[in-house]
Amino acid sequence: ADEMRLFQIAGIGGLPESALVAMVRAVMPRESESAGDADRLAREIVATYRGSELDRFLALETDRSLFVPSAAFAAAHAARASTFMYRFAWSSPLRGGALGACHALDVPFALGTFGDSPALRAFADKLIT
């Protein structure tokens, strides 16, 4: 759910709304909308994201770079075979929860590898008994 939160760099800021709109507009199909309609739609998409400039940027970038392409790939694959996806939304407690459900956090849950290292246990806050 929060893939890009792992890639935050100390001090990185968000982007102003105009830059977020331009980012969304850049990946929209050009032939499907008139320029004015595409700009309006891009503004509407950006308006659905909440939080700080950084929160909104990271959420948009998560969806743009990972979720939307993954969903499109799964939809294409589903035309040929059974296909499954999941959306992992459990937040890591590290850094006061700032990482959210970031990239790779699902791996120790999916593979049951919590006991492999103290770092994995801390990342996923899973205690091994």
C-alpha positions in Angstrom: 0.0 0.0 0.0 2.9 2.4 0.7 5.7 0.9 -1.6 7.7 4.1 -2.1 7.9 5.0 1.6 10.9 2.7 1.9 12.8 5.0 -0.6 12.3 8.2 1.3 15.6 10.2 1.6 16.2 12.3 4.7 15.0 15.8 3.9 13.1 14.9 0.8 10.1 17.1 0.3 6.9 16.6 -1.6 5.8 18.2 -4.7 3.4 21.1 -5.1 0.0 20.2 -6.5 0.9 21.6 -9.9 3.8 19.2 -10.2 1.7 16.3 -9.1 -0.9 17.2 -11.7 1.9 17.3 -14.4 3.2 13.9 -13.1 -0.2 12.3 -13.6 -0.9 14.1 -16.9 2.4 12.8 -18.3 1.4 9.2 -17.9 -2.2 9.6 -19.2 -3.0 8.2 -22.7 -2.8 11.2 -25.0 -5.2 10.0 -27.6 -8.1 9.3 -25.2 -8.9 12.8 -24.0 -8.7 16.4 -25.3 -5.9 18.4 -23.5 -8.4 20.3 -21.4 -10.3 17.1 -20.4 -7.0 15.4 -19.6 -5.8 18.3 -17.4 -9.1 18.3 -15.6 -9.0 14.6 -15.0 -5.4 14.8 -13.8 -6.4 17.5 -11.3 -9.3 15.3 -10.1 -7.0 12.3 -9.7 -4.5 14.3 -7.6 -7.3 15.7 -5.5 -8.2 12.2 -4.3 -4.9 11.8 -2.5 -4.7 13.2 1.0 -2.0 14.3 3.4 1.2 16.4 3.2 2.9 17.1 -0.1 5.3 14.3 0.7 2.5 11.9 1.5 0.7 12.7 -1.7 3.8 12.4 -3.8 4.8 9.0 -2.3 1.2 7.6 -2.7 1.0 8.8 -6.3 4.4 7.4 -7.1 3.5 4.1 -5.5 0.4 3.9 -7.7 2.1 5.2 -10.8 5.2 3.1 -10.8 4.0 -0.1 -9.1 0.3 -0.6 -8.4 -1.2 0.5 -11.7 1.3 -1.5 -13.9 0.9 -4.5 -11.6 -2.9 -4.4 -11.9 -2.7 -4.0 -15.7 -0.3 -7.0 -15.9 -2.6 -9.1 -13.7 -5.7 -8.1 -15.8 -3.9 -9.2 -19.0 -2.7 -12.4 -17.3 -6.3 -13.1 -16.1 -7.5 -13.4 -19.7 -5.4 -16.5 -19.9 -5.2 -18.1 -16.5 -6.3 -17.8 -12.9 -4.6 -14.8 -11.4 -4.3 -13.5 -7.9 -3.1 -10.2 -6.4 -2.9 -8.9 -2.9 -2.6 -5.4 -1.4 -0.5 -5.5 1.8 -1.5 -2.7 4.1 0.0 -3.6 7.5 2.4 -0.8 8.6 5.8 -1.4 10.0 6.3 0.2 13.5 9.9 1.3 12.6 10.6 5.0 12.5 7.3 5.7 14.3 5.3 4.1 11.5 6.7 6.5 8.9 7.5 3.5 6.5 3.8 2.4 6.4 3.3 -0.8 4.4 6.5 -0.1 2.4 8.3 -2.0 -0.3 9.4 -5.5 0.8 7.6 -5.5 4.1 5.3 -8.2 2.9 8.2 -10.6 2.2 8.7 -12.0 5.7 4.9 -12.4 6.1 4.5 -14.2 2.7 7.6 -16.4 3.1 7.5 -16.9 6.9 11.1 -15.7 7.2 10.9 -13.7 10.4 13.4 -15.9 12.2 16.1 -15.4 9.5 17.5 -12.2 11.0 17.1 -9.7 13.8 16.7 -7.0 11.0 13.7 -8.8 9.5 12.1 -9.2 13.0 12.6 -5.5 13.6 11.3 -4.5 10.2 8.2 -6.5 10.6 8.0 -6.2 14.4 7.5 -10.0 14.7 8.6 -11.8 17.8 9.8 -15.3 17.4 9.2 -17.6 20.4 
